[in-house]
Amino acid sequence: MGEVAAKSNWFQKLIVPGIVFQSCVIAGGYGTGRELIEYFMGYGPVKGTMAICIVTLATWSIVAALTYAFAVLYQKFNYKNLMQELLGPVSIAYEIAYIYLVVIIMAVVTSAAGEIVHTLFGWNNWVGIIGMALAIFFLVISGSDLIEKVLSAWSFVLYGTYIVFLILCFVKLHGMIGEAYAAPQPTDVGAGWIKGGFMYAFYNMAVILGTVYTVKHNDSAKSAGIAGIIAGLIGIVPGIILFVAMCAFYPAINEETLPIAFMINQMNIPWFQYIFQIVLFGTLIETGSGLIYGITDRFETSFVEKGKQAPKNLTMIIAIIFLVIGVVVAQFGLTGLIAKGYGAGAWLMFITYCIPMVTLGVYKISKKSKEVQA
């Protein structure tokens, strides 16, 4: 299905989409650990683990498999064109939902930046918020080349830091983790853990559409679908490991704004506290710049498709607008944003993306597959 696909190897076809998905989902999905508290820990270690391992994993893998297969069959490798193919003019509903989630994630990013700077140095939260905003603004106006280089380099730093953190957790906390799972679990949660797993999966789904460009390496819907299943697994495994480690401090950890920082303090590793929080700060910059640039690129592409020249300062104006809105919304606080902001975003993604993809998307995939085989 194209020259790019013909020259690609199995790693590019099956593994790269998952790596990119995991890189994009980490800051909003489990970067601070608060997200895992909000959607899983309230059901206790056992049912929380069931929710993330069964419900979230299955949801991400199924929707990613369908989305990637759809992208390859219809040769639509950006979220705007793919959703227009799926929903036609109604795709504007998804655009609105997507922009809403970008605003909420930007608010979470800036709020977390303020918390990190305050936790590490005791400075006012505004120092972290303004510093974060300036760093993101610089990257966005510098263009995609610098953003891609920074994101690629920082990903290696991030992965290395997480690996060290998780090793330290299991070396120091394995006994406490076992006790948390063996202890009596909450009895009043019912089937709530299933809803928690779905809600967490839904609000992170926008990232799947943001990574469809990676499946242009695939030459068939089947291989793209397999890549989607693998992406769900790659994306959630670090979150599962982190959640299990966090269970060592259950239930006290439920009250922490930055659970990962709390864990490091409890393990008495002060030197790693600085390293991890600085790396997390950089990861938040990475996520924020990538999200805002995705919006600016979407508007610039619209001008190009209409045969027009994009306004000279369009990128700068859009960046300022989203940063200012993000800073304002961040005043609601990290915990409130994750609980309420992500909750609303989850339902929007469910209505505008998940339902259409597993219904109309399946129909169109089946129809197009028959046309290709004929």
Sequence and secondary structure as in RCSB ss.txt:
>XXXX:A:sequence
MGEVAAKSNWFQKLIVPGIVFQSCVIAGGYGTGRELIEYFMGYGPVKGTMAICIVTLATWSIVAALTYAFAVLYQ
KFNYKNLMQELLGPVSIAYEIAYIYLVVIIMAVVTSAAGEIVHTLFGWNNWVGIIGMALAIFFLVISGSDLIEKV
LSAWSFVLYGTYIVFLILCFVKLHGMIGEAYAAPQPTDVGAGWIKGGFMYAFYNMAVILGTVYTVKHNDSAKSAG
IAGIIAGLIGIVPGIILFVAMCAFYPAINEETLPIAFMINQMNIPWFQYIFQIVLFGTLIETGSGLIYGITDRFE
TSFVEKGKQAPKNLTMIIAIIFLVIGVVVAQFGLTGLIAKGYGAGAWLMFITYCIPMVTLGVYKISKKSKEVQA
>XXXX:A:secstr
  HHHHT  HHHHHTHHHHHHHHHHHHHHTSSSHHHHHHTGGGHHHHHHHIIIIIIHHHHHHHHHHHHHHHHHHT
  SHHHHHHHHHGGGGHHHHHHHHHHHHHHHHHHHHHHHHHHHHHH   HHHHHHHHHHHHHHHHHH HHHHHHH
HHHHHHHHHHHHHHHHHHHHHHHHHHHHHHHHS   SS TTHHHHHHHHHHHHTTHHHHHTGGGGGG SSHHHHH
HHHHHHHHHHHHHHHHHHHHHGGGTTGGGG SSHHHHHHHHTT HHHHHHHHHHHHHHHHHHHHHHHHHHHHHHH
HHHHHTT    TTHHHHHHHHHHHHHHHHGGG HHHIIIIIHHHHHHHHIIIIIHHIIIIIHHHHHHHHHHHH 
